[in-house]
Amino acid sequence: MSKININPFFYFFGFLSIITGLFKPFLIMYLIVFIHEVGHITMALMFKYKIKKINIYPFGGYTIFESDINTPFINEFMVFLGGILFQTIFFLISKQILDNSSYTYELIENYNLSILMFNLLPILPLDGSKVLNIFLNKIYPFKKSHLLTIYISYIAILMLIIFSLKNINLVLMIFLLLILLIKEHKRHKLIFNMFLVERYIKNIK
């Protein structure tokens, strides 16, 4: 439990969902988020990654692993794929056991698709940015690919802001993503130095 970090705003929005009668949508959304993260964690444990921190935010969550920066392509890709795979399995099971015209099924269908599509955006630390970085690493050196991922994330956030000014929930999500992205940008030199040290210590060519 010490590895789980819950943002205070999570409790605030949970409380709002109760007093506004929207606790069921809130619960289903976080059930899907939980299943998505379990997918990442399951795949990561298969590759013997260690869990560093599980962050829970008002509109989602993400898991930080203790793994080498110089990780094989297939490992990173399979960890990314785990979230999508578990989400898809959950949706297919829901489709079989629930009435497809029921309110619960509609919520699961809508949230499943929304979370899946949102996670594929090329914005750090979303899954889409990780896939983008994986492929950029195949074309450019690590330092350049990491910076390109950061710059593309800024552009994607700017475009998202333009299309979401009337959606307060989405604006709050973007604000949170921007904070996380700025933190990653500030750590760019540190991450690159860690990358170099790791290659030197482990004699990676």
Secondary structure, DSSP 4 states (H G I P E B T S, - for coil): -TTEEE-HHHHHHHHHHHHTT-HHHHHHHHHHHHHHHHHHHHHHHHTT-EEEEEEEETTEEEEEEE--SS--HHHHHHHHHHHHHHHHHHHHHHHHHS-TTSHHHHHHHHHHHHHHHHHTSS-TTSHHHHHHHHHHHHHS-HHHHHHHHHHHHHHHHHHHHHT-TT-HHHHHHHHHHHHHHHHHHHTHHHHHHHHHHHHHHTT--
